[in-house]
Amino acid sequence: MADLVVTSVAVDDAAVQLKSILDELENMSELWQDGDIWGHRTLEGAMDDFIDSWWVKREKLQDNIKDLQGKMEKAAETWGETEIQLAKSLEGE
């Protein structure tokens, strides 16, 4: 079984990607304008139900991603500091 290798680049990228997802969720506008694009009443009803519940679920998702993104930024900062300290400790040997 291969060892898991995590670099500061991977941790930094994860924080940036989570921030991008969060920005998309925070800045999205309601795309559904009751247009007749679905073609079938059953499908239109299902999409209306999905869209109505999406806005509620989006807020929960946003809160969870915001929390995770903050923790990922802190992890990236700590990871970078740890790498610097480890490199300095190796220089002394």
URHURA-V669716 format. One record per residue. N is the residue number from 1. RES is the residue in one letter. SS is DSSP state (H for helix, E for strand, L for the rest). OMEGA is omega in whole degrees, 0 to 359 (999 if undefined). NEAR is the number of other ideal C-beta (glycine too) atoms within 10 Angstrom. Layout:
BEGIN
n=<N N>
res=<RES RES>
ss=<SS SS>
omega=<OMEGA OMEGA>
near=<NEAR NEAR>
END
This chain:
BEGIN
n=<1 2 3 4 5 6 7 8 9 10 11 12 13 14 15 16 17 18 19 20 21 22 23 24 25 26 27 28 29 30 31 32 33 34 35 36 37 38 39 40 41 42 43 44 45 46 47 48 49 50 51 52 53 54 55 56 57 58 59 60 61 62 63 64 65 66 67 68 69 70 71 72 73 74 75 76 77 78 79 80 81 82 83 84 85 86 87 88 89 90 91 92 93>
res=<M A D L V V T S V A V D D A A V Q L K S I L D E L E N M S E L W Q D G D I W G H R T L E G A M D D F I D S W W V K R E K L Q D N I K D L Q G K M E K A A E T W G E T E I Q L A K S L E G E>
ss=<L L L L L L L H H H H H H H H H H H H H H H H H H H H L L L L L L L L L L L L L H H H H H H H H H H H H H H H H H H H H H H H H H H H H H H H H H H H H H H H H H H H H H H H H H H H L L>
omega=<182 176 176 179 179 178 178 178 180 181 178 180 180 179 180 180 176 177 178 178 179 178 179 180 182 187 181 176 180 183 183 181 181 177 180 184 187 173 181 185 180 178 179 178 179 179 176 179 180 183 179 181 181 184 176 181 179 179 177 179 179 180 180 180 178 178 180 181 177 178 180 176 179 178 179 179 180 180 180 179 180 178 179 180 178 179 179 181 178 179 183 184 999>
near=<3 4 4 5 6 10 10 15 10 11 18 17 13 17 19 13 12 18 16 10 14 19 11 11 15 11 7 12 4 8 7 14 6 8 8 6 10 14 7 8 8 8 11 15 11 12 14 13 10 11 13 10 10 15 11 9 10 13 11 9 14 16 12 11 18 15 10 15 20 14 12 20 17 11 15 19 14 11 18 13 11 11 12 11 10 10 9 9 9 8 7 5 4>
END
